[in-house]
Amino acid sequence: MKYTLIVGTKNWSSWSLRPYLALRHAGAVFEEVVVPLRADTTTPDILKYSPTGRVPALKIGDITIWDSLAICETLNDRHPQAHLWPDDAIARATARAYAAEMHSGFPDVRDQLSMDFVRRLPLPALRDATKAQVARILEAWETTLSGTKDGFLFGTFSIADCMYAPVVSRFTTYGVEVSPRVRAYMEKMMALPAMQDWGKASQAEVDAGLA
């Protein structure tokens, strides 16, 4: 069945990046609709595709799935061969917990280190809450990466990596200091073909004055 992914301006839309990576990893064929963000018409334009007025949304025929994590879970159900969650039950439960923590938390990181995918910007003076949230993310990554040999958070690429991909971008943009192990993970993520393609599209937006 035909997929259409509705996303926002790629240089800025962290939530849109997550299901895009899941679709690419699953090898799914899909079309994209990019809705410009931070414009007067953004909300009404998104409402043409999603009842929430927010991106991302995934159209599957006549059905619309909104919310990045819900889309990723749907793709896991529809493409079991992609192994978007770890096969091991305990690892899978832990990966879901990490993904949910990212989905619902870290508001100060989102506020002070907003996604600007292709730019390199100075690190702002971080609030104490932001510092604590950055430290928690780095602690989480260190914990999971110390138990894997394949370089992703739970061994092979998973939805947990999709959920943290925008944070990888943010930490790259602002030059957040990280350990060698975390640096290797970030470089592995940024080198993914899907991340590279997202970056090219983001650069095109910047070059066109759209982001």
TORPA-4810 file (N, C-alpha, C, O; in nm, 3 decimals):
<nodes>
NODE_1_0.084_-0.120_0.000_0.000_0.000_0.000_0.088_0.125_0.000_0.194_0.126_0.061_M
NODE_2_0.044_0.228_-0.067_0.122_0.350_-0.083_0.139_0.425_0.049_0.044_0.442_0.126_K
NODE_3_0.266_0.470_0.072_0.297_0.555_0.187_0.322_0.698_0.138_0.385_0.720_0.035_Y
NODE_4_0.271_0.794_0.215_0.309_0.934_0.196_0.344_0.991_0.332_0.262_0.989_0.424_T
NODE_5_0.465_1.042_0.346_0.511_1.101_0.471_0.503_1.252_0.461_0.564_1.313_0.373_L
NODE_6_0.429_1.313_0.552_0.419_1.459_0.556_0.515_1.508_0.663_0.505_1.470_0.780_I
NODE_7_0.609_1.592_0.621_0.714_1.642_0.710_0.717_1.794_0.705_0.657_1.857_0.618_V
NODE_8_0.788_1.852_0.802_0.810_1.995_0.800_0.945_2.028_0.740_1.019_1.938_0.699_G
NODE_9_0.976_2.156_0.734_1.106_2.202_0.685_1.217_2.115_0.745_1.231_2.107_0.867_T
NODE_10_1.294_2.050_0.660_1.383_1.945_0.707_1.496_1.996_0.797_1.540_1.926_0.887_K
NODE_11_1.542_2.117_0.772_1.650_2.169_0.855_1.607_2.188_1.000_1.690_2.190_1.090_N
NODE_12_1.476_2.202_1.022_1.426_2.231_1.157_1.343_2.120_1.219_1.336_2.111_1.342_W
NODE_13_1.281_2.037_1.139_1.177_1.947_1.191_1.235_1.818_1.248_1.249_1.718_1.177_S
NODE_14_1.268_1.822_1.375_1.325_1.705_1.441_1.227_1.590_1.447_1.266_1.474_1.431_S
NODE_15_1.101_1.619_1.470_1.002_1.511_1.479_0.985_1.441_1.345_0.962_1.320_1.341_W
NODE_16_0.997_1.514_1.236_0.981_1.454_1.104_1.094_1.359_1.069_1.074_1.259_1.000_S
NODE_17_1.215_1.390_1.118_1.331_1.307_1.087_1.314_1.164_1.136_1.359_1.070_1.070_L
NODE_18_1.250_1.147_1.249_1.242_1.015_1.313_1.172_0.911_1.225_1.232_0.808_1.195_R
NODE_19_1.048_0.934_1.182_0.984_0.832_1.097_1.047_0.821_0.958_1.041_0.716_0.895_P
NODE_20_1.108_0.931_0.911_1.180_0.924_0.783_1.291_0.818_0.792_1.307_0.738_0.700_Y
NODE_21_1.365_0.819_0.901_1.472_0.721_0.918_1.416_0.579_0.928_1.473_0.485_0.873_L
NODE_22_1.303_0.564_0.997_1.243_0.432_1.009_1.197_0.380_0.873_1.217_0.263_0.840_A
NODE_23_1.135_0.467_0.793_1.092_0.428_0.659_1.212_0.386_0.574_1.207_0.285_0.504_L
NODE_24_1.317_0.465_0.580_1.436_0.433_0.500_1.497_0.300_0.545_1.536_0.219_0.462_R
NODE_25_1.505_0.279_0.676_1.563_0.155_0.725_1.479_0.035_0.685_1.532_-0.073_0.657_H
NODE_26_1.348_0.052_0.683_1.258_-0.056_0.645_1.261_-0.085_0.496_1.207_-0.186_0.451_A
NODE_27_1.323_0.003_0.419_1.325_-0.015_0.275_1.192_0.013_0.208_1.165_-0.034_0.098_G
NODE_28_1.108_0.090_0.277_0.975_0.119_0.224_0.982_0.226_0.115_1.063_0.318_0.121_A
NODE_29_0.898_0.210_0.015_0.885_0.312_-0.089_0.781_0.413_-0.042_0.671_0.375_-0.003_V
NODE_30_0.816_0.541_-0.046_0.723_0.641_0.003_0.745_0.773_-0.069_0.854_0.802_-0.120_F
NODE_31_0.641_0.852_-0.073_0.648_0.988_-0.123_0.654_1.083_-0.004_0.613_1.049_0.107_E
NODE_32_0.705_1.203_-0.029_0.713_1.304_0.076_0.634_1.428_0.038_0.629_1.467_-0.078_E
NODE_33_0.573_1.487_0.138_0.516_1.621_0.125_0.585_1.706_0.231_0.574_1.678_0.351_V
NODE_34_0.655_1.810_0.189_0.726_1.898_0.282_0.644_2.025_0.301_0.620_2.099_0.206_V
NODE_35_0.603_2.050_0.425_0.526_2.170_0.458_0.621_2.270_0.523_0.683_2.238_0.624_V
NODE_36_0.634_2.390_0.467_0.722_2.491_0.528_0.677_2.527_0.669_0.559_2.554_0.693_P
NODE_37_0.771_2.527_0.762_0.742_2.566_0.899_0.768_2.715_0.919_0.831_2.781_0.836_L
NODE_38_0.716_2.766_1.032_0.737_2.906_1.072_0.681_3.003_0.969_0.733_3.112_0.950_R
NODE_39_0.574_2.962_0.902_0.506_3.047_0.805_0.363_3.071_0.852_0.311_2.995_0.934_A
NODE_40_0.300_3.176_0.801_0.163_3.207_0.841_0.066_3.095_0.806_-0.036_3.076_0.872_D
NODE_41_0.100_3.020_0.702_0.009_2.915_0.655_0.045_2.776_0.705_-0.016_2.677_0.663_T
NODE_42_0.143_2.766_0.795_0.193_2.634_0.835_0.081_2.546_0.891_0.061_2.434_0.844_T
NODE_43_0.010_2.595_0.991_-0.091_2.512_1.055_-0.204_2.473_0.959_-0.237_2.354_0.951_T
NODE_44_-0.264_2.567_0.886_-0.369_2.523_0.792_-0.317_2.430_0.684_-0.390_2.342_0.638_P
NODE_45_-0.192_2.448_0.643_-0.136_2.358_0.542_-0.121_2.216_0.597_-0.148_2.118_0.527_D
NODE_46_-0.077_2.205_0.722_-0.062_2.072_0.782_-0.199_2.010_0.807_-0.215_1.888_0.793_I
NODE_47_-0.297_2.091_0.843_-0.431_2.039_0.869_-0.495_1.974_0.747_-0.592_1.899_0.759_L
NODE_48_-0.441_2.002_0.630_-0.489_1.934_0.509_-0.455_1.785_0.513_-0.518_1.704_0.444_K
NODE_49_-0.355_1.750_0.593_-0.306_1.612_0.597_-0.324_1.545_0.732_-0.340_1.423_0.739_Y
NODE_50_-0.321_1.623_0.841_-0.323_1.565_0.975_-0.420_1.641_1.065_-0.424_1.763_1.061_S
NODE_51_-0.498_1.570_1.146_-0.594_1.637_1.233_-0.532_1.716_1.347_-0.599_1.799_1.409_P
NODE_52_-0.404_1.691_1.375_-0.339_1.761_1.486_-0.282_1.896_1.447_-0.254_1.978_1.534_T
NODE_53_-0.264_1.919_1.318_-0.199_2.042_1.274_-0.049_2.040_1.299_0.016_2.145_1.300_G
NODE_54_0.004_1.920_1.319_0.147_1.907_1.344_0.206_1.799_1.254_0.135_1.707_1.210_R
NODE_55_0.334_1.811_1.227_0.406_1.706_1.155_0.489_1.627_1.255_0.525_1.677_1.361_V
NODE_56_0.519_1.501_1.219_0.491_1.432_1.093_0.354_1.364_1.094_0.288_1.354_1.197_P
NODE_57_0.316_1.320_0.976_0.200_1.232_0.960_0.231_1.135_0.848_0.301_1.169_0.753_A
NODE_58_0.179_1.015_0.861_0.200_0.913_0.758_0.065_0.873_0.702_-0.024_0.829_0.775_L
NODE_59_0.050_0.889_0.571_-0.070_0.845_0.502_-0.045_0.704_0.449_0.051_0.680_0.376_K
NODE_60_-0.133_0.612_0.486_-0.127_0.475_0.436_-0.260_0.452_0.365_-0.360_0.416_0.428_I
NODE_61_-0.262_0.474_0.235_-0.390_0.472_0.165_-0.478_0.583_0.218_-0.441_0.701_0.214_G
NODE_62_-0.596_0.547_0.269_-0.689_0.645_0.323_-0.673_0.667_0.473_-0.747_0.744_0.533_D
NODE_63_-0.575_0.599_0.533_-0.554_0.608_0.678_-0.442_0.707_0.708_-0.342_0.711_0.636_I
NODE_64_-0.459_0.785_0.814_-0.355_0.877_0.858_-0.308_0.839_0.998_-0.389_0.825_1.089_T
NODE_65_-0.177_0.823_1.013_-0.115_0.799_1.143_-0.032_0.922_1.176_0.054_0.963_1.097_I
NODE_66_-0.055_0.980_1.291_0.024_1.096_1.333_0.106_1.060_1.457_0.083_0.957_1.520_W
NODE_67_0.200_1.144_1.489_0.294_1.127_1.600_0.410_1.037_1.556_0.389_0.927_1.505_D
NODE_68_0.530_1.086_1.579_0.648_1.017_1.528_0.664_0.876_1.584_0.696_0.783_1.511_S
NODE_69_0.641_0.860_1.714_0.660_0.728_1.774_0.551_0.631_1.728_0.578_0.513_1.705_L
NODE_70_0.428_0.681_1.715_0.320_0.597_1.665_0.347_0.551_1.522_0.318_0.437_1.485_A
NODE_71_0.403_0.641_1.441_0.438_0.603_1.303_0.546_0.495_1.304_0.536_0.397_1.230_I
NODE_72_0.648_0.514_1.387_0.755_0.414_1.393_0.702_0.279_1.439_0.742_0.175_1.386_C
NODE_73_0.614_0.279_1.537_0.555_0.153_1.584_0.473_0.087_1.473_0.476_-0.035_1.457_E
NODE_74_0.400_0.167_1.398_0.322_0.115_1.286_0.412_0.051_1.182_0.382_-0.056_1.129_T
NODE_75_0.523_0.117_1.153_0.617_0.062_1.056_0.680_-0.067_1.107_0.706_-0.159_1.029_L
NODE_76_0.704_-0.074_1.236_0.755_-0.199_1.293_0.656_-0.313_1.273_0.695_-0.425_1.241_N
NODE_77_0.528_-0.283_1.291_0.426_-0.386_1.270_0.418_-0.430_1.124_0.399_-0.548_1.094_D
NODE_78_0.431_-0.334_1.034_0.412_-0.362_0.891_0.537_-0.416_0.823_0.528_-0.476_0.716_R
NODE_79_0.652_-0.396_0.884_0.779_-0.440_0.823_0.862_-0.516_0.927_0.970_-0.471_0.966_H
NODE_80_0.813_-0.631_0.972_0.886_-0.704_1.077_1.026_-0.746_1.034_1.114_-0.766_1.118_P
NODE_81_1.047_-0.760_0.904_1.179_-0.802_0.856_1.285_-0.695_0.880_1.404_-0.724_0.874_Q
NODE_82_1.243_-0.572_0.907_1.338_-0.463_0.931_1.393_-0.464_1.073_1.493_-0.398_1.101_A
NODE_83_1.327_-0.539_1.163_1.374_-0.549_1.302_1.395_-0.410_1.362_1.503_-0.378_1.413_H
NODE_84_1.291_-0.329_1.356_1.302_-0.192_1.408_1.309_-0.184_1.560_1.344_-0.080_1.615_L
NODE_85_1.275_-0.293_1.627_1.304_-0.308_1.769_1.396_-0.429_1.786_1.395_-0.519_1.701_W
NODE_86_1.476_-0.433_1.893_1.562_-0.550_1.916_1.479_-0.679_1.927_1.366_-0.676_1.975_P
NODE_87_1.536_-0.789_1.885_1.467_-0.918_1.893_1.455_-0.967_2.037_1.355_-1.026_2.075_D
NODE_88_1.557_-0.942_2.116_1.556_-0.984_2.255_1.451_-0.906_2.335_1.446_-0.783_2.324_D
NODE_89_1.368_-0.975_2.413_1.256_-0.911_2.482_1.301_-0.805_2.583_1.240_-0.699_2.592_A
NODE_90_1.406_-0.834_2.657_1.452_-0.738_2.757_1.512_-0.616_2.689_1.485_-0.502_2.728_I
NODE_91_1.594_-0.639_2.588_1.651_-0.527_2.513_1.541_-0.445_2.447_1.548_-0.322_2.443_A
NODE_92_1.440_-0.512_2.396_1.328_-0.443_2.330_1.253_-0.354_2.430_1.219_-0.240_2.398_R
NODE_93_1.228_-0.406_2.549_1.159_-0.327_2.651_1.242_-0.207_2.692_1.190_-0.097_2.710_A
NODE_94_1.372_-0.228_2.707_1.461_-0.117_2.745_1.467_-0.013_2.634_1.463_0.107_2.662_T
NODE_95_1.476_-0.059_2.510_1.480_0.035_2.397_1.353_0.117_2.390_1.356_0.236_2.360_A
NODE_96_1.240_0.053_2.417_1.113_0.127_2.417_1.112_0.232_2.528_1.061_0.343_2.509_R
NODE_97_1.168_0.199_2.644_1.174_0.294_2.754_1.260_0.415_2.717_1.223_0.530_2.744_A
NODE_98_1.374_0.389_2.655_1.461_0.500_2.612_1.391_0.586_2.507_1.400_0.708_2.512_Y
NODE_99_1.323_0.521_2.413_1.254_0.597_2.309_1.142_0.681_2.368_1.123_0.796_2.327_A
NODE_100_1.068_0.625_2.463_0.959_0.699_2.526_1.012_0.815_2.608_0.952_0.922_2.611_A
NODE_101_1.126_0.795_2.675_1.187_0.903_2.752_1.222_1.020_2.660_1.201_1.136_2.696_E
NODE_102_1.276_0.990_2.543_1.308_1.095_2.447_1.181_1.161_2.397_1.175_1.283_2.384_M
NODE_103_1.080_1.082_2.370_0.956_1.132_2.312_0.888_1.232_2.404_0.832_1.331_2.358_H
NODE_104_0.893_1.207_2.535_0.817_1.289_2.629_0.901_1.386_2.710_0.846_1.468_2.784_S
NODE_105_1.032_1.379_2.699_1.117_1.456_2.789_1.211_1.554_2.722_1.198_1.584_2.603_G
NODE_106_1.306_1.603_2.801_1.414_1.692_2.758_1.362_1.823_2.696_1.409_1.863_2.590_F
NODE_107_1.268_1.891_2.760_1.213_2.014_2.702_1.315_2.127_2.693_1.309_2.208_2.601_P
NODE_108_1.408_2.133_2.787_1.506_2.241_2.784_1.608_2.222_2.674_1.656_2.319_2.615_D
NODE_109_1.643_2.096_2.645_1.731_2.068_2.531_1.663_2.111_2.403_1.726_2.173_2.316_V
NODE_110_1.535_2.079_2.389_1.461_2.121_2.270_1.457_2.272_2.257_1.465_2.326_2.147_R
NODE_111_1.445_2.340_2.371_1.433_2.486_2.369_1.565_2.555_2.338_1.571_2.645_2.254_D
NODE_112_1.671_2.513_2.406_1.798_2.584_2.392_1.885_2.532_2.278_1.970_2.605_2.226_Q
NODE_113_1.865_2.408_2.239_1.945_2.348_2.132_1.852_2.302_2.021_1.847_2.184_1.987_L
NODE_114_1.779_2.394_1.964_1.682_2.360_1.860_1.754_2.303_1.738_1.869_2.337_1.711_S
NODE_115_1.685_2.215_1.665_1.750_2.151_1.551_1.773_2.251_1.438_1.682_2.323_1.397_M
NODE_116_1.895_2.254_1.391_1.935_2.336_1.276_2.036_2.249_1.202_2.157_2.266_1.216_D
NODE_117_1.985_2.155_1.124_2.059_2.036_1.085_2.193_2.064_1.019_2.292_1.999_1.052_F
NODE_118_2.199_2.159_0.928_2.323_2.176_0.852_2.412_2.289_0.901_2.526_2.302_0.856_V
NODE_119_2.362_2.369_0.993_2.446_2.479_1.043_2.533_2.433_1.159_2.502_2.334_1.226_R
NODE_120_2.641_2.506_1.182_2.725_2.485_1.299_2.723_2.616_1.378_2.766_2.720_1.329_R
NODE_121_2.672_2.608_1.500_2.643_2.726_1.579_2.714_2.718_1.714_2.744_2.609_1.762_L
NODE_122_2.742_2.835_1.776_2.807_2.832_1.908_2.712_2.776_2.014_2.591_2.797_2.008_P
NODE_123_2.769_2.706_2.108_2.691_2.652_2.218_2.646_2.767_2.308_2.731_2.841_2.358_L
NODE_124_2.516_2.783_2.330_2.471_2.892_2.417_2.501_2.862_2.563_2.537_2.749_2.598_P
NODE_125_2.486_2.962_2.647_2.499_2.940_2.791_2.379_2.858_2.837_2.265_2.904_2.833_A
NODE_126_2.406_2.737_2.879_2.298_2.644_2.910_2.244_2.666_3.052_2.319_2.689_3.146_L
NODE_127_2.111_2.659_3.063_2.047_2.661_3.194_2.083_2.533_3.269_2.122_2.433_3.208_R
NODE_128_2.069_2.537_3.401_2.100_2.417_3.480_2.014_2.299_3.437_2.062_2.186_3.431_D
NODE_129_1.887_2.325_3.406_1.799_2.217_3.364_1.846_2.156_3.232_1.839_2.035_3.212_A
NODE_130_1.894_2.242_3.143_1.944_2.192_3.014_2.070_2.108_3.035_2.085_2.003_2.974_T
NODE_131_2.159_2.157_3.121_2.281_2.080_3.149_2.246_1.942_3.204_2.307_1.842_3.165_K
NODE_132_2.149_1.937_3.294_2.109_1.809_3.353_2.051_1.716_3.248_2.076_1.595_3.251_A
NODE_133_1.973_1.771_3.155_1.913_1.688_3.051_2.018_1.639_2.951_2.011_1.525_2.906_Q
NODE_134_2.113_1.724_2.917_2.224_1.681_2.831_2.301_1.568_2.899_2.335_1.468_2.836_V
NODE_135_2.328_1.586_3.027_2.402_1.483_3.101_2.325_1.352_3.103_2.385_1.245_3.092_A
NODE_136_2.193_1.358_3.118_2.112_1.236_3.119_2.118_1.166_2.983_2.130_1.043_2.978_R
NODE_137_2.109_1.241_2.875_2.118_1.180_2.743_2.253_1.112_2.724_2.260_0.998_2.677_I
NODE_138_2.359_1.182_2.760_2.493_1.124_2.743_2.510_1.000_2.831_2.573_0.903_2.789_L
NODE_139_2.456_1.004_2.951_2.461_0.887_3.039_2.387_0.770_2.976_2.435_0.656_2.978_E
NODE_140_2.270_0.797_2.920_2.191_0.692_2.855_2.268_0.631_2.739_2.273_0.509_2.724_A
NODE_141_2.326_0.716_2.657_2.403_0.665_2.543_2.522_0.582_2.588_2.549_0.476_2.532_W
NODE_142_2.594_0.631_2.688_2.711_0.557_2.738_2.668_0.419_2.787_2.736_0.320_2.761_E
NODE_143_2.557_0.414_2.858_2.510_0.288_2.914_2.478_0.187_2.805_2.520_0.072_2.812_T
NODE_144_2.403_0.230_2.704_2.363_0.136_2.600_2.481_0.101_2.509_2.498_-0.015_2.471_T
NODE_145_2.562_0.200_2.473_2.672_0.175_2.381_2.779_0.086_2.442_2.851_0.016_2.370_L
NODE_146_2.791_0.087_2.574_2.892_0.003_2.638_2.860_-0.146_2.625_2.947_-0.230_2.644_S
NODE_147_2.734_-0.178_2.591_2.696_-0.317_2.579_2.672_-0.364_2.438_2.619_-0.473_2.418_G
NODE_148_2.711_-0.285_2.340_2.689_-0.324_2.201_2.818_-0.321_2.122_2.909_-0.243_2.153_T
NODE_149_2.828_-0.407_2.021_2.946_-0.412_1.936_2.922_-0.351_1.798_3.016_-0.333_1.721_K
NODE_150_2.796_-0.321_1.767_2.763_-0.275_1.632_2.754_-0.124_1.618_2.734_-0.073_1.508_D
NODE_151_2.770_-0.052_1.727_2.779_0.093_1.719_2.649_0.168_1.731_2.650_0.291_1.738_G
NODE_152_2.534_0.098_1.733_2.407_0.164_1.757_2.365_0.140_1.902_2.430_0.065_1.975_F
NODE_153_2.258_0.205_1.945_2.224_0.204_2.087_2.191_0.064_2.139_2.222_0.032_2.253_L
NODE_154_2.128_-0.018_2.055_2.091_-0.153_2.099_2.140_-0.257_1.999_2.066_-0.349_1.963_F
NODE_155_2.262_-0.241_1.957_2.320_-0.334_1.861_2.294_-0.287_1.721_2.363_-0.197_1.672_G
NODE_156_2.196_-0.346_1.654_2.160_-0.299_1.521_2.069_-0.176_1.531_2.014_-0.147_1.637_T
NODE_157_2.055_-0.106_1.419_1.975_0.016_1.415_1.831_-0.014_1.457_1.773_-0.115_1.416_F
NODE_158_1.774_0.075_1.539_1.639_0.053_1.591_1.564_0.186_1.601_1.618_0.293_1.572_S
NODE_159_1.439_0.177_1.643_1.358_0.297_1.665_1.420_0.387_1.771_1.403_0.509_1.767_I
NODE_160_1.492_0.328_1.866_1.560_0.411_1.965_1.659_0.506_1.896_1.669_0.623_1.934_A
NODE_161_1.730_0.457_1.797_1.821_0.544_1.722_1.744_0.649_1.643_1.788_0.763_1.633_D
NODE_162_1.629_0.611_1.588_1.545_0.709_1.518_1.506_0.822_1.612_1.511_0.940_1.575_C
NODE_163_1.467_0.786_1.734_1.419_0.887_1.828_1.530_0.981_1.874_1.505_1.098_1.901_M
NODE_164_1.652_0.930_1.882_1.763_1.014_1.928_1.841_1.079_1.814_1.931_1.159_1.838_Y
NODE_165_1.807_1.047_1.690_1.879_1.106_1.577_1.879_1.259_1.577_1.983_1.319_1.551_A
NODE_166_1.766_1.325_1.606_1.770_1.471_1.610_1.861_1.526_1.719_1.916_1.635_1.705_P
NODE_167_1.877_1.450_1.828_1.969_1.493_1.933_2.113_1.482_1.885_2.196_1.567_1.915_V
NODE_168_2.141_1.376_1.810_2.273_1.365_1.747_2.299_1.489_1.662_2.407_1.548_1.667_V
NODE_169_2.199_1.528_1.584_2.212_1.647_1.501_2.236_1.772_1.586_2.324_1.852_1.557_S
NODE_170_2.156_1.786_1.691_2.170_1.904_1.778_2.309_1.912_1.840_2.372_2.017_1.839_R
NODE_171_2.355_1.800_1.895_2.487_1.800_1.960_2.598_1.827_1.859_2.700_1.886_1.893_F
NODE_172_2.577_1.785_1.734_2.674_1.815_1.628_2.669_1.964_1.594_2.774_2.028_1.580_T
NODE_173_2.551_2.017_1.580_2.535_2.159_1.544_2.602_2.250_1.646_2.671_2.345_1.609_T
NODE_174_2.583_2.220_1.775_2.630_2.311_1.880_2.763_2.268_1.942_2.811_2.331_2.036_Y
NODE_175_2.821_2.161_1.891_2.952_2.121_1.939_2.953_2.078_2.085_3.047_2.110_2.158_G
NODE_176_2.850_2.007_2.128_2.844_1.959_2.266_2.959_1.861_2.290_2.985_1.773_2.209_V
NODE_177_3.028_1.878_2.402_3.142_1.793_2.434_3.094_1.653_2.472_3.007_1.637_2.557_E
NODE_178_3.151_1.552_2.408_3.110_1.414_2.433_3.233_1.325_2.443_3.344_1.365_2.407_V
NODE_179_3.212_1.204_2.493_3.320_1.107_2.506_3.355_1.047_2.371_3.277_1.060_2.276_S
NODE_180_3.470_0.983_2.359_3.504_0.916_2.232_3.401_0.813_2.188_3.371_0.803_2.069_P
NODE_181_3.345_0.738_2.282_3.245_0.637_2.246_3.120_0.704_2.189_3.066_0.658_2.088_R
NODE_182_3.075_0.810_2.252_2.957_0.881_2.203_2.989_0.950_2.071_2.904_0.954_1.981_V
NODE_183_3.108_1.004_2.058_3.148_1.068_1.932_3.142_0.967_1.817_3.095_1.000_1.708_R
NODE_184_3.188_0.846_1.841_3.184_0.743_1.738_3.039_0.710_1.699_3.009_0.690_1.582_A
NODE_185_2.951_0.706_1.798_2.810_0.681_1.770_2.750_0.794_1.686_2.680_0.770_1.588_Y
NODE_186_2.778_0.917_1.725_2.725_1.031_1.652_2.774_1.032_1.507_2.698_1.059_1.415_M
NODE_187_2.901_1.002_1.488_2.956_0.998_1.353_2.892_0.887_1.271_2.866_0.904_1.153_E
NODE_188_2.867_0.772_1.334_2.802_0.661_1.265_2.662_0.701_1.222_2.619_0.670_1.111_K
NODE_189_2.590_0.768_1.311_2.455_0.813_1.279_2.455_0.916_1.167_2.377_0.906_1.072_M
NODE_190_2.542_1.014_1.176_2.545_1.120_1.075_2.588_1.067_0.939_2.557_1.127_0.836_M
NODE_191_2.661_0.955_0.937_2.707_0.897_0.810_2.603_0.807_0.743_2.624_0.765_0.630_A
NODE_192_2.493_0.777_0.810_2.389_0.695_0.748_2.343_0.759_0.618_2.326_0.881_0.614_L
NODE_193_2.322_0.682_0.513_2.273_0.740_0.387_2.146_0.822_0.404_2.131_0.926_0.341_P
NODE_194_2.056_0.776_0.490_1.932_0.851_0.512_1.960_0.986_0.578_1.897_1.086_0.544_A
NODE_195_2.053_0.988_0.672_2.090_1.115_0.737_2.161_1.207_0.638_2.140_1.328_0.639_M
NODE_196_2.244_1.149_0.553_2.312_1.228_0.451_2.212_1.290_0.354_2.225_1.406_0.316_Q
NODE_197_2.112_1.213_0.314_2.011_1.265_0.223_1.926_1.373_0.289_1.891_1.473_0.227_D
NODE_198_1.894_1.353_0.415_1.821_1.456_0.490_1.904_1.584_0.497_1.851_1.694_0.483_W
NODE_199_2.033_1.569_0.518_2.121_1.684_0.524_2.128_1.758_0.391_2.130_1.881_0.389_G
NODE_200_2.131_1.685_0.280_2.134_1.750_0.149_2.006_1.830_0.125_2.011_1.942_0.073_K
NODE_201_1.893_1.773_0.165_1.766_1.844_0.150_1.762_1.966_0.241_1.709_2.071_0.204_A
NODE_202_1.817_1.953_0.360_1.822_2.066_0.453_1.910_2.178_0.397_1.874_2.296_0.405_S
NODE_203_2.024_2.140_0.341_2.113_2.241_0.282_2.044_2.313_0.166_2.061_2.434_0.150_Q
NODE_204_1.968_2.239_0.087_1.895_2.302_-0.024_1.794_2.403_0.028_1.775_2.509_-0.033_A
NODE_205_1.729_2.372_0.140_1.636_2.467_0.202_1.709_2.594_0.246_1.662_2.705_0.223_E
NODE_206_1.824_2.575_0.310_1.902_2.691_0.355_1.948_2.775_0.236_1.939_2.897_0.238_V
NODE_207_1.996_2.708_0.133_2.045_2.780_0.014_1.933_2.857_-0.053_1.956_2.962_-0.112_D
NODE_208_1.811_2.805_-0.043_1.697_2.872_-0.106_1.632_2.977_-0.016_1.533_3.040_-0.053_A
NODE_209_1.689_2.993_0.105_1.634_3.091_0.199_1.507_3.045_0.266_1.428_3.127_0.314_G
NODE_210_1.486_2.913_0.269_1.365_2.859_0.329_1.385_2.813_0.473_1.289_2.777_0.541_L
NODE_211_1.509_2.813_0.518_1.538_2.768_0.655_1.658_2.843_0.711_1.698_2.820_0.825_A
</nodes>
